[in-house]
Amino acid sequence: MKLLVVYYSMYGHIYEMAQSIKAGAESVEGVQVELRRVPETLSQDVLEKMGAVDMLHKQQDVPVCTIEELGQADAVIFGTPTRFGNMCGQMKQFLDATGKLWMSGALVGKAGSVFTSSNTQHGGQESTILSFHILLLHQGMVVVGLPYTFHGQMEIDEISGCSPYGASTVAGPDGSRSPNKNELAGAYFQGEHVAKIAKKLAG
Ligand SMILES: Cc1cc2nc3c(=O)[nH]c(=O)nc-3n(C[C@H](O)[C@H](O)[C@H](O)COP(=O)(O)O)c2cc1C
């Protein structure tokens, strides 16, 4: 059973959440989990202006995902920062190259799930995940969210991401907030939940 965590992270929030997603999925016996990033599409000049170079450099050891390995996975959990309430362009560009998988039905019947991050609390986390689900459905994937059995979802004592649609973190207006314990627990839960469902789907 092979589960892929495929993500893009410019400033590290999604990268950190991805580690927790991976740990959760790995806690399920017989599930092998691999972390993959999608290719960068912005120029070095733009990345420098966005202050993204150092963080992207830290992720150099994470292999770039190929379309072939995406098609071979038994389940995929996608992580993307919010960009104007949608997935980021890097992720979209990568997925726009999966026509071959769509044609062959390579992802049909496999679990697909999404987690995200945004600067502001109401800046589009839910729309990012839900609009991403449309693509998963076109690929015939079985959409998996983050059920309320993850009780951290009821958290209102402090700022926290996570919704029934998927785990999420709030990076703060200047991006300086790191994922808190509750958000990382939501990510872990989602990883474990998807892995368990993937095993059931494999029958
Ligand atoms: C072009 C652009 C658009 C963005 N749009 C939104 C947005 O609609 N809502 C929001 O709260 N944050 C928005 N952000 C902030 C990012 O979502 C935030 O930097 C990201 O979640 C941090 O994740 P990362 O550290 O993994 O890159 C935007 C950032 C950029 C660069």
The ligand as an SDF file (V2000), in Angstrom:
LIG
                    3D

 31 33  0  0  0  0  0  0  0  0999 V2000
   -0.3050   35.2770   -4.4860 C   0  0  0  0  0  0  0  0  0  0  0  0
   -0.7420   34.9390   -3.0990 C   0  0  0  0  0  0  0  0  0  0  0  0
   -2.0940   34.8430   -2.8140 C   0  0  0  0  0  0  0  0  0  0  0  0
   -2.5220   34.5470   -1.5160 C   0  0  0  0  0  0  0  0  0  0  0  0
   -3.8540   34.4770   -1.2590 N   0  0  0  0  0  0  0  0  0  0  0  0
   -4.2860   34.3080    0.0020 C   0  0  0  0  0  0  0  0  0  0  0  0
   -5.6790   34.3090    0.3140 C   0  0  0  0  0  0  0  0  0  0  0  0
   -6.5420   34.3860   -0.5550 O   0  0  0  0  0  0  0  0  0  0  0  0
   -6.0330   34.2030    1.6160 N   0  0  0  0  0  0  0  0  0  0  0  0
   -5.1040   34.1060    2.6310 C   0  0  0  0  0  0  0  0  0  0  0  0
   -5.4990   34.0720    3.7940 O   0  0  0  0  0  0  0  0  0  0  0  0
   -3.7770   34.0320    2.3560 N   0  0  0  0  0  0  0  0  0  0  0  0
   -3.3570   34.1330    1.0750 C   0  0  0  0  0  0  0  0  0  0  0  0
   -2.0120   34.0730    0.7920 N   0  0  0  0  0  0  0  0  0  0  0  0
   -1.0780   33.6790    1.8460 C   0  0  0  0  0  0  0  0  0  0  0  0
   -0.6430   32.2210    1.6750 C   0  0  0  0  0  0  0  0  0  0  0  0
   -1.7640   31.3560    1.6680 O   0  0  0  0  0  0  0  0  0  0  0  0
    0.3480   31.8270    2.7750 C   0  0  0  0  0  0  0  0  0  0  0  0
    1.5630   32.4750    2.4820 O   0  0  0  0  0  0  0  0  0  0  0  0
    0.5400   30.3280    2.8180 C   0  0  0  0  0  0  0  0  0  0  0  0
   -0.6120   29.6840    3.3060 O   0  0  0  0  0  0  0  0  0  0  0  0
    1.6880   29.8990    3.6910 C   0  0  0  0  0  0  0  0  0  0  0  0
    1.9290   28.5330    3.4140 O   0  0  0  0  0  0  0  0  0  0  0  0
    3.4210   28.0680    3.0940 P   0  0  0  0  0  0  0  0  0  0  0  0
    4.2470   28.5480    4.2500 O   0  0  0  0  0  0  0  0  0  0  0  0
    3.3670   26.5700    3.0710 O   0  0  0  0  0  0  0  0  0  0  0  0
    3.8470   28.6580    1.7830 O   0  0  0  0  0  0  0  0  0  0  0  0
   -1.5780   34.3460   -0.4910 C   0  0  0  0  0  0  0  0  0  0  0  0
   -0.2030   34.4150   -0.7950 C   0  0  0  0  0  0  0  0  0  0  0  0
    0.2090   34.7000   -2.0820 C   0  0  0  0  0  0  0  0  0  0  0  0
    1.6770   34.7710   -2.3630 C   0  0  0  0  0  0  0  0  0  0  0  0
  1  2  1  0
  2  3  1  0
  2 30  2  0
  3  4  2  0
  4  5  1  0
  4 28  1  0
  5  6  2  0
  6  7  1  0
  6 13  1  0
  7  8  2  0
  7  9  1  0
  9 10  1  0
 10 11  2  0
 10 12  1  0
 12 13  2  0
 13 14  1  0
 14 15  1  0
 14 28  1  0
 15 16  1  0
 16 17  1  0
 16 18  1  0
 18 19  1  0
 18 20  1  0
 20 21  1  0
 20 22  1  0
 22 23  1  0
 23 24  1  0
 24 25  2  0
 24 26  1  0
 24 27  1  0
 28 29  2  0
 29 30  1  0
 30 31  1  0
M  END
$$$$
